[in-house]
Amino acid sequence: GVLSTQPPLAVVYLEGNFARPASLPIKEVEQKDVTFIPALLPIEVGTKFRSDIGGYITSLRYYKGAGDTDTHVGHLWASTGGSPLATVTFTNETASGWQEMALSTPVQITANTTYIVSIYSSPLGNFAYTPGGLISAVNNPPLRALAAGEDGPNGVYAYGGGFPSNGSNANYWVDVV
């Protein structure tokens, strides 16, 4: 496909004459066996992903459990760490389910490069968790949530917040658009 050179409303790739937005497949995966874990300590949880083509990330989203009244802050990172490429505070959240927030400026991503999308929860909040949820890659071309072990662990986290460098094979239900 051919990628638009202008920042689109979502990561967009072209098929013939039709453009369609793409998102990580995390949202489309059946949400069985999702547990909501009380944060107890501040924690940043996230998902590693790659795109088959270059494009733009325009929004971040995460899956929220009922009763979670915390303020949530999403981050987009290069997998090498450093400062976030983007930060967004979620507003006007619903009581539960998928929450999505647009970035103030779309972030350009490079093909075949690993990135991390994450959400921060304070001790007042909770986070979605499925053990073993990323043992295998989850694909929604051009985006792909990496399998644990493909580029280090997936299902990444950091107690206290900040760059989530620890990990396992859990799915924390954090996604990009």
N, C-alpha and C positions, 0 to 999 in steps of 0.2 A: 504494500500500500504506500501511498504518498501522504505525508504529514503536512498539515497546514503550517505555514511559517508565522502566522499571527496567533497570539494567545487566544484559544477558544474558550468556550464556556465550560469545557471539561477536557480531559485528555481525549483527543479526537484523532482518529485515523480515517482515511478515505478508502472506501471499497467501491470501485467504479465511480459513479457520480454521487454516491450517498455517503455522508459523514455520520458517524454515530459516536456518542459518548461512551467511554469505557470506564470501568471501575474495577477495583480488585474484586475477586470472586468471593471474598469473605462474606459479604452481605447475602449472596445467593446460596451459600452453603446452608443446608438444613440446620436449624438451631436447636438440635436435640442435645441433651447432656450439657447444657450451659448452666454453670453454677455462678452465682454472684457472691464474691468473696468480700467481706468487710475489709477495708484498706488497713485499719488499725495503725499503720504507719504511712507517711507520705510515700507514694510509689508511682513510677512512670512505667506503663506497660505498652507494648506495641508489636508490630508486624514488619518483617523485612519483605521487600518486594522489588521487582524489576519490571521494566517495560521492554518489549521487543523493538520498539521504535522510540525516537525522541518525541517529546510532547510537553504538555503543561499539566500540573496538578492545580486544581482550582478550589477544591474543598476537602475537608477531612471529616470523617464520621466514626462513630463508635456505637456499640450496643449497650444500652443503659438498663439497669434493673429497677424494678419498682421500689420506691422508698428512698432512692438515692437523691438527696437534695444538695449535694456538693456542687461547687463551681468547678467546671471541667476545662482544662486547657490542653489543646492539641498541639502537637509539634510534628514537623517534617524535618528529617535529618539526612545527611550523607552518612553512609554506613561507617565512615572513618571517624565519626565523632565531630568534635568542635561545637560551634554555635549552631542552633537550629536554623535551617533554611527558611522556615516559616513558623509562626506561632499564631494561634487563634484561640480566643476565649469563647466558649459556647454560650449563647444567650437564647432566650425563648425556648428552652427545652421542654419537651413533653414529659409526662410522668414516667414513661418507660419506652423501650424500643429503640430503633435507630435514630440517632441525633446527627445532624449534618450542619456544618458551618462553613461558609465560603471564606477563602483567604482574601485579604485586602488586595493582594497582588498575586496573580498566578505564578507558580514556580516552574521554571523550565527544568525538565529532567532529560538525561542522556540515555540512549538505548543501551541495554545490557549492563547497566550500572545498578548496584544495590543501594536502596534507600530504606529508611525506617519511618513509619508513621506511628505516632504514640499519643497516649492520653495520660494526663497527670490526675491522680486522685489523692486528696488529702485524707487524713484519718476519719473525716466525716463521711466519706464516700465509700463506694464499693466498685469492683470491676468484674467484668464477665470473664469466665475462665472455662476452657474445655481442655482437660489433660489429653495429650496426644493428638490434639486437633490439627497440628501442622507436621505430622510425621511425613506426610506426602505433600508435594506441591499442589496448590489449588490454582487452576488456570481460568482466565477470562481474557483471551487475547485482545489487546496486546499486553495486558498486565498479568502478573503472576506472583502469588504469595509463595515464597521459597519453601522448599522442604527443609526441615531441621537437618543440619549437617551440610547443606549445599553451599552455604557461605557462612559457616559457623552456626550457632543455634538460631532458631526462629521461635517466636514467642519470647520476646526480649523484655527485660525489666531492669529497673534501678530503684532500690529503696532510697528514699529521700528526694527522688525526682532527678532530673537531668538526663544525660545521654544514657539510654537503656542498653548496656553492654552485656549484662548477664542474660542467660537464656536457657531454654529447654526445647520441647516440642509442643508446648501448649499454644492454644489459640486464645488470644485476649480480645478478639472481636473489635479490632481497630482497622480502619479502611480509608482509602483515598478515592477521590473522584477527579 
